[in-house]
Amino acid sequence: FQAGLEYLQDHYDSPDHFDPSCFTTLLKLDHPAVQAIAAAPRCSLLFYQFNPRQREIRCLQFNCHAVFLEVNEDAYSNVLWHNALFHGMDEEAMVIKFIINEIYDNRPDTAGRRIL
């Protein structure tokens, strides 16, 4: 636990350590999404947000290209330690990086307006 805190303390000290052009995640090797991404790395990630004041649901669609990170890549260690601290260490997992190609706002009144 202490080793993870020390590692991430240096990582979270600057916004320069973050890449706004991607998302990362850690999945177990036997997770169905790992096999699906290996077969077809182009995918869409959907994020839903509810605005209680306007009583509307917003859906952002991120069209991405997924890649499996190698152990020696910086982002691999960042994701591994982050997950270890909050969810426990899992040696049988893959770190996946989703590189964003396009973003769409899919609210009903926007008709799939492209943001990026």
N, C-alpha and C positions, 0 to 999 in steps of 0.2 A: 504494500500500500504506500509506504513512504517513498519507495523508488519511483512509483507512478506520479506522486505529487511533485517530487523534485523535477522529474522530466517535464511534466506539463507546466510547471511554474515558469520555466524558460520559454516554453512554446507560446503561452497565452500573454506574454508581456508586450506584444506588439501586433497591431493589425496587419503588418507586413507578412506575418506568418500564415495568413489566410488567403486562399485563392477564391475569389468570388465567381469564377467561371466553372465551378464544379461542386459536387456533393460527394461525400464518402460514406461508406457503411461497412460494417463487419457482419458477415453471415457465416453460419456453420457450413462446412463443406457439403453436407448432405441436404442442405436447404434446396427446395425446388427452383428457387430463383437463380441459384448458382449455375445449375445445369441449363436453365433457359438463357441466361446471359452468355454462357459459353457458346451456345448454339446460334444465338442471334443477339449481338451486343447493342444494336439500336433499340432504344426503348423510350417510353414516356413515363415520367413520374408526375403524379397528380397530388396536389396539396389543396386541401379544403380549409377555408377559413369562414367562420360565422361572425357577422357583424351584428351584435344585439341591438344597437341603436337604429340601424336601418332595416333590421330583420331580414337580412339577405345572406346568402351563402356565396362565397367567391371561390372559384376553382382556378388554380394556376396549373398549367400544363407545361412541364419542362421536357422537351424532346432532347434526348441525350444519346451519347455513345459511351458504353461502359467498358472499362478495362480493369483487369485484375492487377493489383499492385504487387511488386516484388518486395521481399523482406528488406532489401537495402534502400528502398525509396523512403524519403523523409515522411511523407504522408502516411505510410504504412505504420510506422512507430507511433505517430500522433493518434491515429485511430485505435490502434491496439491498446495503448495506455489509457486513453479516454474510456474505452469500453471496459477495460479491466477495473478501473476505479469505480465505475457506476454499475457494472453488471457482472463483474468477475472475469478472471482471465480465461480465455478459451484458446488453446493451442491448435485446435482442429477447426480453424476458421479461415476465411478468405477476406481480404480487404478489397473492396470494389470502389472504383472512382467513376462517377458519372459526370462526363464532360458535357456541359450544356451547349446545345446547338441553337435552340429556339425556345422562346417562352411565349405562351398564349394566355390571355385572360379569358376564361370561358364562362363568365357570368352570362345569364340569359340576355341581358340588355347590351352586351358587347359583341355578340355573334362571333366569338373566337378571335378577338382583336390580338394581333401579334404585338408583343412588347419588345422582344429582342429577336 
